């Protein structure tokens, strides 16, 4: 994520700090983006707008967290998942099959969370919230994760970095996590998103640029949908480094399991607004939300989102693909306008 949350445990709005004494809520209304340089390259081909698809790999294993959920709701179901050999949060194959059917590719951002007992101060050990957070920690060098990373890469999906909770202000830890993931992948990663949308503007982006990332997709909200930071990627340093603002996270939508039409209508509004403004729209669906038993309607809504975007003339892919398209298409061409489509 963004955050290790879902509709059962939705947090307060993520705070985005701007590097001064004030802070901005996720609507970003307190952050002045009016004079920030924007991407001016034409969209790929004759696209009306772009839809970037992303997945934050927070918790690929449900495991002992089943006990936590069982204490909150549906104890029979969650206890059965704790005892079962199946893992309802391992959705990689299903997502790849779905996106292959839709003929699209997305980005998967992998998390290398710090270990509570070995990496964090003793004072943090007593917090129940920290224990819940770290119960789902996984090892990006584990054989099954390595296999998934290679399968994604071989199939044309983007593998990116999900900077751990404390790395927004820790360049060296962020660099270490990037190095570990690149060792697993066998090639450089281009960008990613900070866990829980933790972001200090613009310092976190300076860290990203310094360790060799080409873009960041953190700027946004876990509770609100919309183009709060504008319609185009931002160039915060007026150079090649890009920021892709997050337009929609699945948990910020009306619950499609209880009111699919309300969720669909919200997505329709965002897509038509994107098409009307030559926008770059970025969507985040956590892999666990493709488990229809626990999150009904989300897989169906994701399919609808992609299919509807294509009907409206969107270019659809990962942020890395769009960065590459900008690099290819910007040379010798003027900024795109509606009349040039």
C-alpha positions as CSV (number, residue, x, y, z in Angstrom):
1,X,0.0,0.0,0.0
2,X,-0.2,2.2,0.6
3,X,-1.0,0.4,3.8
4,X,-1.6,-3.0,5.1
5,X,-5.3,-2.2,5.5
6,X,-8.6,-3.1,4.0
7,X,-12.3,-2.5,4.5
8,X,-12.1,-4.2,7.8
9,X,-9.3,-2.0,9.3
10,X,-9.4,1.2,7.3
11,X,-7.0,3.8,8.9
12,X,-7.3,7.5,9.3
13,X,-6.2,9.5,6.2
14,X,-2.5,9.2,5.4
15,X,-0.6,12.4,6.2
16,X,1.6,13.9,3.5
17,X,4.2,16.4,4.8
18,X,5.6,19.1,2.6
19,X,9.0,19.4,4.2
20,X,7.9,22.4,6.4
21,X,6.1,22.7,9.6
22,X,2.7,22.2,8.0
23,X,1.1,19.1,6.8
24,X,-1.4,18.3,4.1
25,X,-4.1,15.8,4.2
26,X,-4.4,13.3,1.3
27,X,-6.6,15.7,-0.7
28,X,-3.3,17.5,-1.3
29,X,-5.2,20.8,-1.2
30,X,-2.5,22.3,1.0
31,X,0.3,21.5,-1.4
32,X,0.7,24.1,-4.1
33,X,1.2,22.3,-7.4
34,X,0.4,25.2,-9.7
35,X,4.0,26.0,-10.6
36,X,5.4,22.5,-10.5
37,X,6.8,21.4,-13.8
38,X,4.7,18.8,-15.6
39,X,5.3,16.1,-18.1
40,X,4.8,17.7,-21.5
41,X,5.4,14.8,-23.8
42,X,2.6,13.5,-26.0
43,X,0.8,10.4,-24.9
44,X,1.7,7.2,-26.7
45,X,0.2,6.9,-30.2
46,X,-3.3,8.5,-30.5
47,X,-4.3,7.7,-26.9
48,X,-7.0,9.9,-25.3
49,X,-5.4,9.4,-21.9
50,X,-3.2,6.9,-20.0
51,X,-4.2,4.4,-17.3
52,X,-1.3,3.1,-15.3
53,X,-2.0,-0.1,-13.4
54,X,-0.2,-0.9,-10.2
55,X,-0.2,-3.5,-7.3
56,X,1.4,-3.0,-3.9
57,X,2.6,-6.4,-2.7
58,X,2.1,-5.8,1.1
59,X,1.0,-9.2,2.3
60,X,1.1,-12.1,-0.1
61,X,0.6,-14.5,2.9
62,X,-2.4,-14.4,5.1
63,X,-1.1,-16.8,7.6
64,X,-1.4,-16.0,11.3
65,X,-3.2,-12.8,10.4
66,X,-6.3,-15.0,10.0
67,X,-6.5,-15.1,13.8
68,X,-6.6,-11.3,13.9
69,X,-9.4,-11.1,11.3
70,X,-11.3,-14.0,13.0
71,X,-11.5,-11.8,16.2
72,X,-13.2,-9.1,14.1
73,X,-15.6,-10.9,11.8
74,X,-16.6,-14.3,10.2
75,X,-14.5,-16.3,12.7
76,X,-15.3,-19.6,11.0
77,X,-14.1,-18.6,7.6
78,X,-10.9,-16.9,8.8
79,X,-10.0,-19.7,11.2
80,X,-10.4,-22.2,8.3
81,X,-8.0,-20.1,6.2
82,X,-5.5,-20.2,9.1
83,X,-5.6,-24.0,9.1
84,X,-5.8,-24.5,5.4
85,X,-2.7,-25.2,3.2
86,X,-4.1,-22.8,0.6
87,X,-3.3,-19.1,0.8
88,X,-6.1,-16.7,-0.2
89,X,-3.8,-13.8,-0.6
90,X,-1.5,-15.4,-3.1
91,X,-3.2,-14.0,-6.2
92,X,-0.2,-13.6,-8.6
93,X,-1.2,-16.3,-11.0
94,X,-4.8,-15.1,-11.2
95,X,-3.8,-11.5,-11.7
96,X,-1.4,-12.4,-14.5
97,X,-4.0,-14.6,-16.2
98,X,-6.6,-11.8,-16.0
99,X,-4.3,-9.2,-17.3
100,X,-3.0,-11.5,-20.0
101,X,-6.6,-12.1,-21.1
102,X,-7.1,-8.3,-21.1
103,X,-3.8,-7.9,-23.0
104,X,-2.4,-5.4,-20.5
105,X,0.6,-5.3,-18.2
106,X,0.9,-3.7,-14.8
107,X,3.5,-3.0,-12.1
108,X,4.0,-5.0,-8.9
109,X,5.8,-3.2,-6.1
110,X,7.6,-5.6,-3.7
111,X,8.0,-4.7,0.0
112,X,11.1,-5.6,2.1
113,X,9.7,-4.5,5.5
114,X,12.1,-4.1,8.4
115,X,12.0,-6.8,11.2
116,X,10.3,-5.5,14.3
117,X,12.7,-7.3,16.7
118,X,16.0,-6.9,14.9
119,X,15.7,-3.7,13.0
120,X,13.4,-1.4,15.1
121,X,13.9,0.3,18.5
122,X,12.8,-1.7,21.6
123,X,10.2,1.0,22.3
124,X,8.3,0.0,19.2
125,X,8.0,-3.6,20.3
126,X,5.2,-3.0,22.8
127,X,2.8,-1.5,20.2
128,X,0.0,-3.9,19.2
129,X,-0.3,-2.0,15.9
130,X,3.4,-2.7,15.1
131,X,2.9,-6.4,15.9
132,X,-0.1,-6.6,13.6
133,X,1.9,-4.8,10.9
134,X,4.9,-7.1,11.2
135,X,2.9,-10.4,11.4
136,X,2.6,-10.3,7.7
137,X,6.2,-9.5,6.9
138,X,7.7,-11.6,4.0
139,X,11.1,-12.2,2.7
140,X,11.7,-11.0,-0.9
141,X,14.6,-13.5,-1.2
142,X,12.4,-16.5,-0.3
143,X,12.3,-19.0,-3.2
144,X,8.6,-18.7,-4.0
145,X,8.9,-14.9,-4.1
146,X,11.9,-15.1,-6.3
147,X,10.0,-17.3,-8.7
148,X,7.1,-14.9,-8.8
149,X,9.4,-11.9,-9.5
150,X,11.1,-13.8,-12.3
151,X,7.7,-15.0,-13.8
152,X,6.4,-11.4,-13.7
153,X,9.5,-10.1,-15.4
154,X,9.7,-12.8,-18.0
155,X,6.0,-12.1,-18.9
156,X,6.5,-8.4,-19.4
157,X,5.2,-7.1,-16.1
158,X,7.1,-4.4,-14.2
159,X,8.7,-5.3,-10.9
160,X,9.2,-2.2,-8.7
161,X,10.1,-1.2,-5.2
162,X,7.6,-0.7,-2.3
163,X,9.8,1.3,0.1
164,X,9.2,0.1,3.6
165,X,7.4,2.2,6.3
166,X,10.4,4.1,7.6
167,X,12.3,4.7,4.3
168,X,10.6,7.9,3.3
169,X,13.3,9.6,5.4
170,X,16.0,7.0,5.3
171,X,17.9,7.0,2.0
172,X,20.4,4.3,3.0
173,X,17.7,1.8,4.0
174,X,15.8,2.6,0.8
175,X,19.0,2.1,-1.2
176,X,19.5,-1.3,0.5
177,X,16.0,-2.4,-0.2
178,X,16.4,-1.5,-3.8
179,X,19.7,-3.4,-4.1
180,X,18.2,-6.5,-2.6
181,X,15.2,-6.4,-5.0
182,X,17.5,-5.8,-7.9
183,X,19.6,-8.8,-6.9
184,X,16.5,-10.9,-6.9
185,X,15.3,-9.5,-10.2
186,X,18.7,-9.6,-11.9
187,X,18.2,-6.1,-13.4
188,X,17.5,-2.5,-12.3
189,X,14.1,-1.3,-11.0
190,X,12.7,1.9,-12.4
191,X,10.4,3.1,-9.6
192,X,7.8,2.2,-7.1
193,X,5.7,3.5,-4.2
194,X,6.2,4.1,-0.5
195,X,4.4,1.8,2.0
196,X,1.4,3.5,3.6
197,X,1.9,6.4,1.1
198,X,4.6,7.7,3.5
199,X,6.1,10.8,1.8
200,X,8.0,13.9,2.8
201,X,7.9,16.3,-0.1
202,X,10.3,16.8,-1.7
203,X,12.9,15.0,0.4
204,X,11.7,11.5,-0.3
205,X,11.8,12.2,-4.0
206,X,15.4,13.4,-3.6
207,X,16.2,10.0,-2.0
208,X,14.5,8.2,-4.9
209,X,16.4,10.1,-7.5
210,X,19.7,9.8,-5.6
211,X,19.5,5.9,-5.5
212,X,18.7,5.7,-9.2
213,X,14.9,5.5,-9.4
214,X,13.3,7.2,-12.4
215,X,9.8,7.7,-10.9
216,X,7.7,7.6,-7.8
217,X,3.9,6.8,-7.6
218,X,3.3,7.6,-3.9
219,X,1.7,11.0,-4.0
220,X,-2.0,10.5,-3.2
221,X,-4.7,9.3,-0.8
222,X,-5.9,6.0,0.7
223,X,-9.3,7.5,1.4
224,X,-10.1,9.9,-1.5
225,X,-10.2,9.4,-5.3
226,X,-9.4,12.1,-7.8
227,X,-6.9,14.2,-9.7
228,X,-5.9,16.2,-6.6
229,X,-2.4,16.8,-7.9
230,X,-3.3,17.6,-11.5
231,X,-3.7,15.6,-14.6
232,X,-0.1,15.0,-15.7
233,X,3.0,13.5,-14.1
234,X,5.1,16.0,-12.1
235,X,8.8,16.7,-12.6
236,X,9.6,18.0,-9.1
237,X,13.2,18.9,-10.0
238,X,12.5,19.9,-13.6
239,X,14.6,17.0,-14.9
240,X,13.9,13.4,-15.9
241,X,12.6,12.2,-12.5
242,X,8.8,11.8,-12.7
243,X,6.0,11.6,-10.1
244,X,2.9,9.8,-11.0
245,X,0.1,11.0,-8.6
246,X,-2.2,8.2,-7.4
247,X,-5.7,8.7,-8.7
248,X,-7.6,5.8,-7.2
249,X,-6.9,3.1,-4.6
250,X,-9.5,0.3,-4.4
251,X,-10.2,0.8,-0.7
252,X,-11.1,4.5,-1.3
253,X,-14.0,3.4,-3.6
254,X,-17.5,2.5,-2.5
255,X,-17.4,-1.2,-1.7
256,X,-18.2,-3.0,-4.9
257,X,-19.3,-6.0,-2.8
258,X,-22.2,-4.1,-1.4
259,X,-22.9,-1.5,-4.1
260,X,-21.1,-2.4,-7.3
261,X,-22.9,0.4,-9.3
262,X,-21.7,3.1,-6.9
263,X,-18.1,1.9,-7.3
264,X,-18.5,1.6,-11.1
265,X,-20.0,5.1,-11.3
266,X,-17.0,6.5,-9.4
267,X,-14.6,4.8,-11.8
268,X,-16.6,6.0,-14.8
269,X,-16.4,9.6,-13.5
270,X,-12.6,9.3,-13.1
271,X,-12.1,7.7,-16.6
272,X,-14.2,10.3,-18.4
273,X,-12.5,13.1,-16.5
274,X,-9.1,11.6,-17.6
275,X,-10.3,11.3,-21.2
276,X,-11.5,14.9,-21.2
277,X,-8.1,16.2,-19.9
278,X,-5.5,14.1,-21.7
279,X,-4.7,12.8,-18.2
280,X,-2.4,10.2,-16.8
281,X,-4.6,8.2,-14.3
282,X,-2.9,5.8,-11.9
283,X,-4.8,3.0,-10.2
284,X,-3.8,0.8,-7.3
285,X,-5.3,-2.7,-6.6
286,X,-3.7,-4.7,-3.9
287,X,-3.3,-8.4,-4.8
288,X,-5.4,-9.6,-1.9
289,X,-8.4,-7.7,-3.2
290,X,-8.5,-10.2,-6.1
291,X,-9.7,-12.8,-3.6
292,X,-13.4,-12.7,-4.3
293,X,-14.3,-14.6,-1.1
294,X,-13.0,-11.9,1.1
295,X,-13.3,-8.9,-1.2
296,X,-16.3,-9.6,-3.5
297,X,-16.7,-7.3,-6.5
298,X,-13.1,-6.0,-6.7
299,X,-11.9,-8.4,-9.3
300,X,-15.0,-7.7,-11.4
301,X,-14.5,-3.9,-11.0
302,X,-10.9,-4.1,-12.0
303,X,-11.8,-5.9,-15.2
304,X,-14.5,-3.4,-15.9
305,X,-12.0,-0.5,-15.3
306,X,-9.6,-1.8,-17.9
307,X,-12.2,-2.7,-20.4
308,X,-13.9,0.7,-20.1
309,X,-10.6,2.6,-20.3
310,X,-9.9,0.8,-23.6
311,X,-13.4,1.7,-24.9
312,X,-12.5,5.4,-24.1
313,X,-9.3,5.2,-26.1
314,X,-6.8,4.9,-23.2
315,X,-3.2,3.7,-23.4
316,X,-3.0,1.1,-20.6
317,X,0.2,-0.2,-19.0
318,X,2.7,0.2,-16.2
319,X,4.4,3.5,-15.1
320,X,7.7,2.2,-16.4
321,X,6.2,1.5,-19.8
322,X,4.8,5.1,-19.9
323,X,8.1,6.5,-18.9
324,X,9.7,4.6,-21.8
325,X,7.0,5.9,-24.1
326,X,7.6,9.5,-23.1
327,X,11.3,9.0,-23.7
328,X,10.6,7.6,-27.2
329,X,7.9,10.0,-28.3
330,X,9.1,13.3,-26.9
331,X,12.0,13.9,-29.3
332,X,11.1,16.3,-32.1
333,X,7.4,16.5,-31.2
334,X,5.5,19.3,-29.7
335,X,3.4,18.9,-26.5
336,X,0.2,17.0,-27.3
337,X,-3.2,18.8,-27.6
338,X,-6.6,17.4,-28.3
339,X,-6.4,18.7,-31.9
340,X,-3.4,16.5,-32.5
341,X,-5.1,13.2,-31.8
